[in-house]
Amino acid sequence: MSIRHCASSLAAEAAGCGAPNGFNAGLWRLSRSDAGDAAEAPRGGPRPTTPTAAALEAARRGIPDLIADNIKSETFFWSVELIPGTTPLLRSLLDESLQHLARHRPAFASVTWHVDHLAVRGPDGPEQVEHPAMALSARLQDEHGIPALMHLAAGRMAKQHVHAVLQACLVAGVTNILALRGDYKVNADADFPHASDLVHFIRKNFGDKFKIGVAGYPSGHPDSKSREMNFVHLKEKVDAGADFILTQMVSSAEEFNLFKQECDNREIRIPIIPGLFLIESYKMFEKLIRTCNILVSKEILDAMKQIKDENKEREYGKCLFLNLVVDLMKLSSCPGAHIFSMNRVTTATKVLDEARIFHDAIE
Ligand SMILES: Cc1cc2nc3c(=O)[nH]c(=O)nc-3n(C[C@H](O)[C@H](O)[C@H](O)COP(=O)(O)OP(=O)(O)OC[C@H]3O[C@@H](n4cnc5c(N)ncnc54)[C@H](O)[C@@H]3O)c2cc1C
């Protein structure tokens, strides 16, 4: 059964589907010209778990350079979002995943930011601020050889704290930042009412020392007055100095391609990386939508709701995810895919592995 057929039949019948045996379209580090017909190929040799000096150095590269290299070599990359552990148990669970993740060699890992986890001990200065996202970003690079993209949601932060955080990031070698507002109401007199204010601030105070990503919303942002205003404000972030765009969850390659074209029509011409969820259950999906305020395809939500069987829901989510990866790989406009893993790193890599998406990257 093809993976495409698998997803559509599940949606229609809420029926089970087997492992994607017939699936052979996507290989990790696959040249685009091979997409769609790659034969099963032998895996590469074992990969070292301790990163080499060269890998550690490469881990500090700017994400726009990584994207450019992958575009040049026509290589579709994958990257992953991680949530820093805030308790000893969560930290140790994440540590196990990081070993695993490093062996799968994502292009980079992004690390989420929660404003409440910022510890400030004094008025300013890099030594005065601590945040689990900074600590994890530095460890990803220095211990695992994985380039980090640290999220920074500044809507509720004061300028001097943002400045201190950025200084601390420079000291730690964390120079890729996803500049965000944060998912909450922000007062009009806040220092950073919009993400574009943060991009301006970084460029004004730090020049080109940071590579800056910003969020994009292919299905619109819930607060946006209209679809057009969505693009107007996205362009403000780009004009302020953003280097690339990371999107909220996309549901189909068509949705991504349309968004990319709409951006292009408005002269938003920096790389755009689509965000993907690997949905494991209706309950998880529904909670995500509610808590993260995400606009998603009603068709997918309805199909998931009908299934009412956890195993089949997982299988359906897996099929949707793999279909989407393969469809995105076929688009020349799409350089790679960013997986919102919810720290289920092993699950995500296992799915890609089963489908041979990683091919030669795994031990
Ligand atoms: C890939 C990704 C990762 C994320 N990671 C995190 C995270 O780690 N931590 C976290 O707290 N949140 C995170 N978020 C959520 C994000 O903070 C929210 O989606 C938030 O609601 C908007 O953030 P933004 O940076 O897009 O804001 P903005 O770009 O400021 O946009 C927010 C809203 O304001 C509107 N707007 C922008 N500028 C103006 C203006 N000048 N005048 C009027 N309206 C304007 C926009 O159209 C939009 O509706 C993430 C989102 C994405 C897509």
PDBQT file of the ligand as one rigid body, heavy atoms in Angstrom, charges set to zero:
ROOT
HETATM    1  C1  LIG A 401       7.977  28.335  14.687  1.00  0.00    +0.000 C 
HETATM    2  C2  LIG A 401       7.361  28.984  15.907  1.00  0.00    +0.000 A 
HETATM    3  C3  LIG A 401       8.003  28.887  17.127  1.00  0.00    +0.000 A 
HETATM    4  C4  LIG A 401       7.460  29.491  18.280  1.00  0.00    +0.000 A 
HETATM    5  N1  LIG A 401       8.113  29.380  19.476  1.00  0.00    +0.000 NA
HETATM    6  C5  LIG A 401       7.657  30.037  20.561  1.00  0.00    +0.000 A 
HETATM    7  C6  LIG A 401       8.372  30.033  21.801  1.00  0.00    +0.000 A 
HETATM    8  O1  LIG A 401       9.413  29.401  21.913  1.00  0.00    +0.000 OA
HETATM    9  N2  LIG A 401       7.866  30.736  22.838  1.00  0.00    +0.000 N 
HETATM   10  C7  LIG A 401       6.690  31.442  22.736  1.00  0.00    +0.000 A 
HETATM   11  O2  LIG A 401       6.286  32.069  23.722  1.00  0.00    +0.000 OA
HETATM   12  N3  LIG A 401       5.980  31.461  21.600  1.00  0.00    +0.000 NA
HETATM   13  C8  LIG A 401       6.426  30.776  20.505  1.00  0.00    +0.000 A 
HETATM   14  N4  LIG A 401       5.723  30.795  19.320  1.00  0.00    +0.000 N 
HETATM   15  C9  LIG A 401       4.406  31.414  19.303  1.00  0.00    +0.000 C 
HETATM   16  C10 LIG A 401       4.443  32.889  18.941  1.00  0.00    +0.000 C 
HETATM   17  O3  LIG A 401       5.050  33.605  19.975  1.00  0.00    +0.000 OA
HETATM   18  C11 LIG A 401       2.988  33.283  18.733  1.00  0.00    +0.000 C 
HETATM   19  O4  LIG A 401       2.487  32.737  17.545  1.00  0.00    +0.000 OA
HETATM   20  C12 LIG A 401       2.637  34.730  18.868  1.00  0.00    +0.000 C 
HETATM   21  O5  LIG A 401       1.223  34.836  18.942  1.00  0.00    +0.000 OA
HETATM   22  C13 LIG A 401       3.099  35.597  17.723  1.00  0.00    +0.000 C 
HETATM   23  O6  LIG A 401       4.442  35.704  17.670  1.00  0.00    +0.000 OA
HETATM   24  P1  LIG A 401       5.162  36.427  16.438  1.00  0.00    +0.000 P 
HETATM   25  O7  LIG A 401       6.584  36.439  16.727  1.00  0.00    +0.000 OA
HETATM   26  O8  LIG A 401       4.699  35.878  15.159  1.00  0.00    +0.000 OA
HETATM   27  O9  LIG A 401       4.555  37.901  16.622  1.00  0.00    +0.000 OA
HETATM   28  P2  LIG A 401       4.341  39.117  15.645  1.00  0.00    +0.000 P 
HETATM   29  O10 LIG A 401       5.120  39.001  14.401  1.00  0.00    +0.000 OA
HETATM   30  O11 LIG A 401       4.543  40.341  16.484  1.00  0.00    +0.000 OA
HETATM   31  O12 LIG A 401       2.817  38.976  15.254  1.00  0.00    +0.000 OA
HETATM   32  C14 LIG A 401       1.802  38.814  16.234  1.00  0.00    +0.000 C 
HETATM   33  C15 LIG A 401       0.479  39.362  15.722  1.00  0.00    +0.000 C 
HETATM   34  O13 LIG A 401       0.575  40.783  15.691  1.00  0.00    +0.000 OA
HETATM   35  C16 LIG A 401       0.364  41.273  14.377  1.00  0.00    +0.000 C 
HETATM   36  N5  LIG A 401       1.302  42.375  14.194  1.00  0.00    +0.000 N 
HETATM   37  C17 LIG A 401       2.632  42.296  14.008  1.00  0.00    +0.000 A 
HETATM   38  N6  LIG A 401       3.166  43.539  13.902  1.00  0.00    +0.000 NA
HETATM   39  C18 LIG A 401       2.137  44.420  14.047  1.00  0.00    +0.000 A 
HETATM   40  C19 LIG A 401       2.028  45.826  14.037  1.00  0.00    +0.000 A 
HETATM   41  N7  LIG A 401       3.094  46.619  13.841  1.00  0.00    +0.000 N 
HETATM   42  N8  LIG A 401       0.815  46.385  14.234  1.00  0.00    +0.000 NA
HETATM   43  C20 LIG A 401      -0.281  45.619  14.426  1.00  0.00    +0.000 A 
HETATM   44  N9  LIG A 401      -0.236  44.268  14.436  1.00  0.00    +0.000 NA
HETATM   45  C21 LIG A 401       0.942  43.680  14.252  1.00  0.00    +0.000 A 
HETATM   46  C22 LIG A 401       0.652  40.087  13.465  1.00  0.00    +0.000 C 
HETATM   47  O14 LIG A 401      -0.038  40.153  12.225  1.00  0.00    +0.000 OA
HETATM   48  C23 LIG A 401       0.154  38.934  14.297  1.00  0.00    +0.000 C 
HETATM   49  O15 LIG A 401      -1.230  38.809  14.195  1.00  0.00    +0.000 OA
HETATM   50  C24 LIG A 401       6.234  30.208  18.179  1.00  0.00    +0.000 A 
HETATM   51  C25 LIG A 401       5.588  30.302  16.926  1.00  0.00    +0.000 A 
HETATM   52  C26 LIG A 401       6.136  29.712  15.809  1.00  0.00    +0.000 A 
HETATM   53  C27 LIG A 401       5.438  29.834  14.477  1.00  0.00    +0.000 C 
ENDROOT
TORSDOF 0
